[in-house]
Amino acid sequence: MGGSIILARLFYNLFSILLVIPMLVKLYKPKNDQPQFGLRWVEHFGFGSKGCFDIWVHAVSVGEVIGITPLIVELKQQQPELNILITTTTATGAEQVEKQLSALVEHRYAPLDFWPCVWLFFSRYQFKQYWIMETELWPNCLAFAKRRRVKVVLVNARMSQRSEKRYQKLKFTRSMVFSNLDLVLAQTEADAQRFESLGSTLVSTTGSLKFDLSDPKAWQTQAVKLQPSLFGERSIWVIASSHEAEEPQVHQLLMKVLKTEPNALCIWVPRHPERFSAVAQTLEQNKIRYCRRSQQQQPSFDTQVYLADTMGEMMLWYSMAEVAFIGGSLCLVGGHNYLEAAAVACPCVAGCSDFNFVLISQQLQAVSHLYLSDDLDSLCQKITDYLQDPVLVQRDGQAGLQIVQQNRGALHRTLEALTINSK
């Protein structure tokens, strides 16, 4: 088996050489709508000032940073002496760390999972534990951590049935990854069983940290102050986390809702910053009256779309809305987090692609907080129902909020598991 793993690593690293250039192009291609790496781009190659840390936390981008933030805040309150390094891959993730955690952690960009980059990173930084948020399993990073006797913990771990099947087919990759995980803290029992079937030995079910969101009341308070001056008394709905592959359908949905509810305002929040200008261009081409938050443009009475081309404010927009369409669901992405909307009692609609959040999706559908359909007319009708009926908004919104409240506690269980297993 040892020889098989060595052979698998050799093939993986040879294959990585072919992937380096496409990865670099994707990372460093200039994008007007997102922060740049500046001189810190060298950190992706393992360079940077040396340091010793108790914990290295990796959260690839904005969503993962938001998810891990309550855990880090609570951990630092309990053990303020801990030195924590947090890495992100993206510049938007780094920006989110600066906003929420700059006083508590040090930030670096994560090394590319290319052997020389990882070797240099591990030669410059020392840490006792390596925590990975959700799914970012890179074979070289895991192998170096194992070699240096760094404890590897997968936090808030999830594994879709689709991903499990893919790993089952890739035997050598599976052996490089799951045997190097010392502890897996899974979101659900189904996730835990999938990790065990792939070879992980120490697996616990701690629940989803996304139920333990940072205080939603702060966002709601901000919304109450901002909404009257920004949008007046207009009805509001949100298009959240849309992807390029589904944008044509999302635009059709927008047009349908505008026909049924011409006075309602849509707040559109594309998932990735590189799509901000593309969405703006589409709106302009179709003569949709819009303005952009990044340019501090004030909506007028006839503005149809408010393009929220900023990061980390999704719960602010949910707090103002009667209903939200959650993207990543009309294409093969598997949906996005419905819980941010539920935490502020904002009902949701989405397409049927929900494989990343199956259990949460089922829980919210069962209480009518979430409605799934791939039919745009059906989605439009549901959105219109909410825009026209405040009682329906209140009923279904509160049902979702109750689900969030009933499932909180993952933060405590995760901290407890980490403490017990560190002894």
N, C-alpha and C positions, 0 to 999 in steps of 0.2 A: 504493500500500500504506500510505503514511504517513497519508493521509486516512482509510483504513479503520480504522487503529488508533485515531486520534483519535475517530472516531465510536463505536468499540467502547468506549473509555474513558468517553465521555459517557454512553452507555446504561448502562454498568456503574455509574457513580456515581449516576445517577438511580435505578437499581434498588436501590442500597445504601441510599438514604434509606428505602425501604420495609422494608429488613431490619434497620435499626438498632434499632427498638423491640423486635422479637422477640428479637434477640441480647442486648439489655440485660436483658430479662425472664429469659432463660435464665441469664445470668451472675449476676444479682443476686438472683434469687428466694431467699429465706432457706431454708437447708437445715441442719437440726439436726446432721447427721452429718459436716459438712465445715467446714474453716476458712473464715473470712469475710475479705473484702477490707479491711474497716475503712476508714480514711481514705485508703487508697491506691487506691481505686476511680478516682480522677481520672487515674491513669496510663493507663487504657484510652483516655482522650481525648487523650493526648499530653502531659499535664502531668507535671511532675517536675523535680527539680534537674538543672541542666545538667551535661554531662560530655563528655570526649573519651576515646575508646576505640580500641584497635587492631582489635578484632573484636566484632561484635554477633552473638551466637548466639541463635537462636530455637528453643525446644523447647516445644511447646504445652502438654504436661501431664506427668504422672508418668512414663509409659512412655518418652517421649522424653528426659526428664531423666536417667533411669537409663541409657538407651542412649548418651547423649553424655558422661556423666560420665568414663569411662575416657580418652576422647580429651582432655578438658579437663585432667584430672589429669596425663596424660603431657605435654601441651603446656606446662603451667606448670612442670613439672620441667625441661624442656629450655630454656624461655625464661621464667624467673620475672618478667622485667620487663614482660611483656605485660599490658595492661589489657583485661579482657574484661567485656563486658556480656552478661548472659543474660536473655532475656525468656521468660515463660510467659503463657499466657492464663488459666489456672485458678489458684485459690488452693491447690489440692492440689499443683500443679506447683511453686508458690512454696515450699511447705512442704518439698518434696523437695530443692529447691535449698539451702534453709537447712540441712537435715540433712547433705547430701553435699558442698556446694561453697561454703559461705558464706565460707570463708577465702581462696578463690581468685578469686571473681568478684563483681561487683555485680549485683543483681537489680532488674528493673523489670517491670511488667506490659506486655505488648505492646499497641500501639495498635490499636483497631478499624480495619479496612481501609475507613475512611470518609475521604474526601479531607481534610477539615479536621483530623481527628485525626492522620493520617499526616503532613500538612504541619507541624503543631505539633511532633510527635515529631522529625522530621528537622531542625527549626529549633533544637531544644534539645540534640540529641546529634550528635556527630561520630564517625565511625568509618571505617576503611579497608576493612574486609571485612564482609560480611553472610553468615553461615552459617545455613542452614535445615536442620533435622533432618527428614529423610524426605519429607514430603509437603505441608507447609504453604505453599502457593504463593498469595500474595495479590497481585492485580494492582497496587494502588496502592503497596504497599510496594516491589514490584519496580521500578515505574516511577520512584519517587523515588530509589531506590538508583542506578538507571541514570543519572538526571539529575545526581546528585551524584558520579558516577564512583566509586561504591562497588562493589567486586568482589563479585558474588553467587555463592555456592557452595551447591549442594544436596548435603548430606552424607548418606551412608547411604540414598541415594535408592531408592525403589521405585515401581513403576508397574504395577498389575494390568492384565490384558487388558481387564477391564470399564471401568476408568478411562480407558484409552487410547481405547476406542471412544467414550466419552462426550466426551472432548476432541476427537476427530476430527469429531464432529458440531458442536461449538461453535467454528467457525472463528475468530471474532473474539476469543473468550477465549483460544484457543490462541496467537494472534499477540501478545496482551498479556503472556502468561506466559513461554513457552519461549524467545522471542528475547531475554529479559532475564536469562537464566541464563548466567553466564560459564563455569561449570564444573559438571558433574554427575558425582558419584562414586556410581555405581550398585552395588547389592548383587549383581546377577547379570547375565549376558550378556543374558538376556531383558529385564530392566529397561532395560539400556543401549540395546538396539535399539528399545524402545518410545519412549524419550526422543528418540532420533534421528529416529524417524518423525514425531514431533510438532514437530520443528524445532530441537532442541538441537544445537549444533555440536561443542562440546568435551565429550566424554563418556568416562569411564574406568570400568572395572569393578574395584572395590577389595574387594568382599565385604561381608558383613554385620557391622557392629560388634557385633551381638548375640551373635556367637560369642565375642567378647572381653569377656565379662562381668567386672565387678569380682570380685575374689577370692571364689569360691564357698566356699572352705575356711573363711572367717570365719563364714559362715552355718551351715555344717555343725558347726563348733565350738560355736556358740551353741545349735544344736538339741540337741546331745548334752547340754549343761548344763541346758537348759530342759525337754526332753521328759519326763524321769522325774518331775519335780515337778508338771508340768502335766497330763500324760496317762497317767502310769504306763507299763504295758506293753501298752496297747491298740493294736490295729491301726488305722491311720489312712489315710483317703483324703481328697483335696482336691477341692472344686468351685472352680475358679479363673476369675475374670473373667467371671462370668455377666452377661448383659444382660436388661433388662426383658422384651424380646420373647420370650425363650426360658425365662424363669423358670418358667412352668407346666410345661413339659417337664422342666426340671431338677428341679423339685420331685417330679414323678412318678418320675424316676430315683432320687432320694433315697429315696422310699418303697419302691421295688423292692429297693434294696440293703439297706435296713433289714430287710426281710423275709428276705432270704437270709443276711445277716450282722448280726444284731441287736446284737452286742457291739462292732462296729466303730464308730469315731468319725469323723464327717465334719467337716472344717474347711471352712466355706463363706466364700469371699472374693468378694463382688459386685464387678463392674468399677468402678462409679461410687458415690461416697459417698452420693449422694442415694437410693440403693437400700438402704442399710443398714437403715433403720427399716422399710421396706416388706417386706424379706425377713424381718425379725424378726417382723413382724405376721403374715405368712403362716405362719411356724413356730408361732406362738402359736395361731392359729386352728385349725391342724391338730393341736394338742396334741403337738407335737414338743418334747421336752425340750432346751432350748438355753441357752447363756450367751454373753455378749458380752465380747470382749477389751477394748473401749474402756472398759468399766465395771469392769475388773479382776476379773471374776467367775471363780471357780475351778470347773472342771468336776468333777462328782462321778462315781461309778462308772456311773451310769445316764444321764448326759448323752449325747444323741444327736448334737447339732450344736454345734460351737464356731464362733460367728459372729465371724470375724476382721474386725471393722469398723474397721480401721486401714489406713494406707497405707504402701507401701514395704517390706513384710515378706514378700512372696510366696515368695522363695527360702528363707526360714526354714521356712515350712510345707511346701514341697516337700522340704526336707531331712529332715523327719520322716515323710513319707508313703510308703506302699507303691505308690500309684498316684494320678494326678490326672486329673480331667476338665477339659479346657480349654474355656472358654466362648467366646461369639461365633461358635459353630460350628453351632448348631441354629437359627440365624436368618441373615439376609443381611448379616452383619457381615464375614465372611471369615476368621474365626478370630483367634487371638492367638498370641503368641510361645511356641512349644513349647520353646525352647532354655533358658529358665531352669530348667525341670524336668530337661531332659537334662543340664545342667551339674552337677546333683547326683544323677544316676543315678536319677531318679524316672520310671518309665514313664508314658505318657500315653494317654488315650482322648479322643475328641472326635467331634462331628458332622462332616458332610461338607463344610460350608462353610469352605473353606480358601484362598480365592483371594488373600488377602494374603500367604500364606506357602507357595506351591505347591511351590517347589523344596525348601525345608526340610522340608515335609510329606512329600514323596516320599522324601527321603533317610532320614528317621526311620522311615517305613513299611517301607522296604526291609530294615531290620535289626530289624524287629518291636518297635521302641521305641514307635511310635505306631500306634494302631488307630482307624480312622474308621468310623463308622456313624451313620445317622439313626434306626436302630431301637433303642428304649430297652431292649428285652429283651436285644439283643445287647451293648449297652454295659454293662448290669447284669451279664451273664454274664462279660464280660472283667474288670470291676472285681472281681467275686467271685473269679475265678481268681487275681488278684494278691493279694487279701487272704488267700487260703488257701494260697498257694504261695510261700514266701520264695526258693526257687531260681529260679522264674520271674522274680520281681522283680529278683534279682541279675543274671540273664542279660540281660534286656531293658534294664534300667537301665544296665548297663555298655556295652551296644551303642550306646545314645544318647550316653553320655558320650564314647565313642570318636569319634563323628561330630563332636561339638563340638571335641574336641582336634585332629582332623584338619583342621578348617576355620578354626582360629584364624589370625590374621595380618592381619585387616582393619584393625586399629588401626594397625599399622606401615605398611601400604600407603596408608591414608588420610592419615596424617601426611606420608608421602613425597610423595604427589600434591599435597597442599596446599603443601608447601615448594617443590617444583619449579615449580608454577604461580604462585607468588607472586613469583618472580624477574622 
